[in-house]
Amino acid sequence: TNNGNLAWENTVDWSINSNNFFNTRIAKLNNGGFVVSNSNVRAIFFFSGTGEFTDRKLLRYPIQALAVSPNGAITALLHEWGNGFRASTTGLSSEGVVKWTAGIDGTITGPNGTLGCCFSSWPVIVRELKQGGSIVIANIVNSQQDYIYVPALLKLDDQGKQL
């Protein structure tokens, strides 16, 4: 909306097949466009500033949250399922090109595209930093101390390197 008036609306076939619309995220890109994600969906949807659907980028896992840095880099916080559960991050360009992937504990993607095994963790939130990069918060499960959650804070630059 623009001052309470509808600016534009659009629909995308085969997009968010979910009743979980409360966890839909919208972020504005520095080119005037928008990106949309939902925690039940493994895709980021790109729209122009006038609402035209321009692209959909699929990621490996559902997107819990996303942030766009001032230079247009996108950081997606993912929720992995499989042998345990893990928070991971994926960095994309403003055009949706995947640039890097990292685990919440700093593990890096191996040559075959999989993350090394790490502690189980739950994604919480990702936010952009004013000077570029992002800050990620997750709860890491400490199974050595009665299975308690330990908050983890990870500060990343726009190339996925830990700061």
N, C-alpha and C positions, 0 to 999 in steps of 0.2 A: 504494500500500500504506500501511497504518497500523501501524507497529511490526512489519512483516513480514507482516501479514495483508492480504488483498485487500479494499480498501474498496469498489470498484465497477469494473465494466468495461462497455463499450458498443461497438457497431459502427455505422458509418455507411455506407449504400449509396453507391456511386460516389464514394468519398472519395479515399484515397491509392492510386492504381493504380501501385505502384512496388515494386521490390525494394530500394530505397534507404532502409531504415528506420533506418539508423544516423544519418541527419541529420534526424531528427524532433525537434522542439522542443516542450516543454510549459512554459507559464508560468501562474502563478496570478494571477487578477484580484483586485482589492481587494474585490469583492463576493462572494468565495468560489468563484467559478467558475474555469474553466480555458480557455485557448486552446491549440490544437495546430496546428503547421505542419510541412511537410516541404519539403526543398530541390527536389524534383521537381514540386511542386504549386503552383498559383497561388491557393490558398485558405487562409483561416484558419478553423478549426473551433472553435465555441464550445460549451462544456459547462457545465452547472450544477455546483455543488459536490457533488451526489449522482450525477453522471455522466450526466444526461439531456442528449442532444444538443439544443441550442437554436437554432443558426444556423450558416450557412457564408457567409463573405464572400469574393468573388472579387476578386483584384487583377490588375494587368496582366502581371506577370512572376512567375516562381517565387520563393519566399521562402527566402532563405539563412539568416536568423536573425530572431528577434524579441525585444523587451524590453518589459516593462510597468513604467511609472514608478509611484511611490508613490500618485499621484492617479488611477491607472487608465488613463492614456494609453498606447496601444500604438504602438511604432515597429517597422516591418518593414523589414528590409534585403533589397532585391530584386536579382536578377541578370538584367539585360536582355540580350537577344540581338537581333541585327539587323545593322545596318551597324556592325560592331564589337561590343563588349561593354562594359557599364557597370554599376557599382553605383549604385543609387538607394535612396532611403528614402521610405516612406509612413507618415504618422501617422494613427492611427485613435483614435476614442473607445473607451471600454471596452465600448460596445455595437456596435462595428465600423463606425461611420460614418467614412468617409475625410475627414480634415480638411486634409491638405496632402501634397504630393509634392515632393521636392527631389533633385537630382543630388548625387553625392558631392563634386563640385567647387563646389557651391553654386548650380548652375543651378536655376531655378524653372520649374514647369510653365507652358507657354504657354496662350493662350486656347483652343486647339484640343485641349488635353490631352496634348500631346507635350512631351518635354524637348528643350531646345536641344542641339545637338551639342557634345560635350565630349570630353576625352581618354578613351580606353578605360581601364577600371578593373575590378578584380576585387573583389567584396565579401569581407570577412573576418569581421567580427563586429559586433554592436550590443549595448550594455549600458545598463541604466537607471542614472540618477544619483540619489543619495539625496534631493536637493532638487527632483527633477523633471527632465524632459528625458532625453536619452540621449547616448551617445558612440558614434560610428561609426568603424570602421577599414576601410580598403580599400587596395589597391595600385593606384596610378595608373601606367599605362604611359607612360614617357617615351621617345617614338619619336625624339626629337632626340639622345639619348645612347645609341645602340646598343640601343634597345628594352629598357631596364632598368625594373624596378619601383621606384616611389618610394612608401613608406608615406604614407598620408594619414589624418589624424585630424580628425574633424568633430564638434564639440560643438553639439547642438541643444536648444532649449527645446521644450516640449510643443506649440508652435504651428509648429515647423519652422524657426524663425529661428536663424541661426548665432550662437552665443555667443562 
